[in-house]
Amino acid sequence: MRAVAEDAGGFYPIGEKDMFDCEYWSLEQAKLGKGTPPPFQGRVVMVTGGAGAIGLATAKAFAAKGANVVLVDRDQAALDAALSQLGRWHAACALDIAQANAADNAMTDAVTALGGLDFLVSNAGTATGGALVELEDDVFRAAFELNFFAHKAFATAAAKLMQDQGRGGQILFNISKQAVNPGRNLGAYGTPKAATMFLMRQLALELAGAGIRVNGVNADKIRSGLLTDAFIKERAAARGVSEEVYMGGNLLGREVEAHHVAEGFVNLALMERTTGHVITVDGGNTEAELR
Ligand SMILES: NC(=O)c1ccc[n+]([C@@H]2O[C@H](COP(=O)([O-])OP(=O)(O)OC[C@H]3O[C@@H](n4cnc5c(N)ncnc54)[C@H](O)[C@@H]3O)[C@@H](O)[C@H]2O)c1
């Protein structure tokens, strides 16, 4: 390869060993290397339950691909700690997502702090235990408020904002294997999760025309605020197995961690022709397979 340099008298050819020649090409290559922006650069993602195990792992995974994150959680101290792990150019919004107007307030915060919203990861939830025939009605309804109605409120508020913005978007739900594979004493958890899975499909149908994709993740047995170390220890001991064997109770025989679930969300976000879909992140469970 040859280059041409200019002096006062016009153009003259220079050889490959000329310093100008070397400098020119190394600078060009450096420029090319820097030319590929991360896939989510300039995109804003809201993660509910963002101070929890799966929520924070998901926020970090999106931030690593260039997104700016709005963490939503009810626990201010945990939110502050989570935000400090994400670094600059991210935001946090402390509220109870099951309260009236919580979704609208969170959308306003996203617009004010970061200029809009491109992805919602509707993640916050909690597992209410107990046999359905014995469970008090108000306990069952409270489980629905968080594990279904809050998802519905955030998803519809996000969809309206995305429609107004006119640049498409994505809604991702953290569902659960409970939506398809009931667990003993987990009816008040699985029933709203199953409704949330249907919500995902319905919104995928209704929002596709606006370029808004809607997908979900069904995970199982992730070490977190729901499945605590103390609970894992107790369950493993009750079954007479090690914690490792208990947590690896799936087809692959390996523990599934929060960052694996986060990768599921990121991969769905990157799959530009996929909507109305649930992926499993559970190490393999024949009873929880969708197809
Ligand atoms: N851990 C698992 O094995 C597992 C499996 C499948 C699905 N999930 C789902 O993953 C999601 C995240 O749970 P996790 O396992 O990371 O648990 P986690 O307890 O670590 O995180 C949940 C977060 O949600 C927040 N939260 C709960 N209620 C809230 C409310 N009313 N308003 C605002 N924030 C609220 C909590 O403060 C917490 O930070 C849940 O929807 C859960 O159902 C978990």
The ligand as an ORCA input file, in Angstrom:
! r2SCAN-3c Opt
* xyz 0 1
  N     -34.986    -16.619     42.583
  C     -35.585    -17.498     41.823
  O     -35.354    -18.707     41.929
  C     -36.557    -17.047     40.766
  C     -36.991    -17.979     39.817
  C     -37.883    -17.579     38.831
  C     -38.317    -16.257     38.780
  N     -37.869    -15.376     39.720
  C     -38.370    -14.009     39.650
  O     -37.291    -13.118     39.609
  C     -37.739    -11.839     40.025
  C     -36.665    -11.203     40.890
  O     -36.517    -11.937     42.066
  P     -35.113    -12.317     42.719
  O     -35.048    -13.785     42.731
  O     -33.995    -11.535     42.107
  O     -35.379    -11.862     44.210
  P     -34.827    -10.635     45.052
  O     -35.621    -10.639     46.309
  O     -33.345    -10.706     45.148
  O     -35.226     -9.364     44.187
  C     -36.541     -8.845     44.170
  C     -36.440     -7.320     44.255
  O     -37.767     -6.806     44.049
  C     -37.950     -5.763     44.995
  N     -39.390     -5.623     45.279
  C     -40.224     -6.556     45.805
  N     -41.446     -6.038     45.956
  C     -41.399     -4.762     45.498
  C     -42.350     -3.713     45.407
  N     -43.604     -3.863     45.836
  N     -41.952     -2.522     44.882
  C     -40.672     -2.354     44.463
  N     -39.725     -3.308     44.529
  C     -40.085     -4.497     45.052
  C     -37.199     -6.198     46.244
  O     -36.909     -5.105     47.098
  C     -35.975     -6.847     45.631
  O     -34.912     -5.919     45.489
  C     -39.105    -12.080     40.703
  O     -40.154    -11.661     39.846
  C     -39.152    -13.580     40.864
  O     -40.467    -14.075     40.843
  C     -37.001    -15.741     40.696
*
